[in-house]
Amino acid sequence: MPLLKAAKLKIRHVPGTGRPSSFDLIGNVGAFASPSDFRVKGQPVNAGGPGVVFVIGTAANLLNARVNIHGTRVVNGVLTAANVTFERRSGRGGGSGCGLQNVETPTAG
């Protein structure tokens, strides 16, 4: 029986929802070169696009910030941000989190 091997997989819609997939990434900004070239937990991120929404900060605040990145596309391994929310720093430790997560948005109904 022949075996089909995929070289590339593109998720267009979250199974069962009919919506595009979305990704959340929470952590500290590292390897910052510019808003369109930095990393969070080792994951390359581009937040330099024209439609990116920044909450509790601006692109100028990215250096060494703790952020929650939300995006719907990963292009050539780079998460394209749609929203960047800056987390307020507290006196507690940052936790260990697990990086990039595929998130399903619940449907109303």
Secondary structure as UniProt FT lines:
FT   TURN            15..17
FT   STRAND          22..34
FT   TURN            35..36
FT   STRAND          37..40
FT   TURN            41..42
FT   STRAND          43..46
FT   TURN            50..51
FT   STRAND          53..55
FT   HELIX           59..61
FT   TURN            63..64
FT   STRAND          66..75
FT   TURN            76..77
FT   STRAND          78..86
FT   STRAND          101..103
//
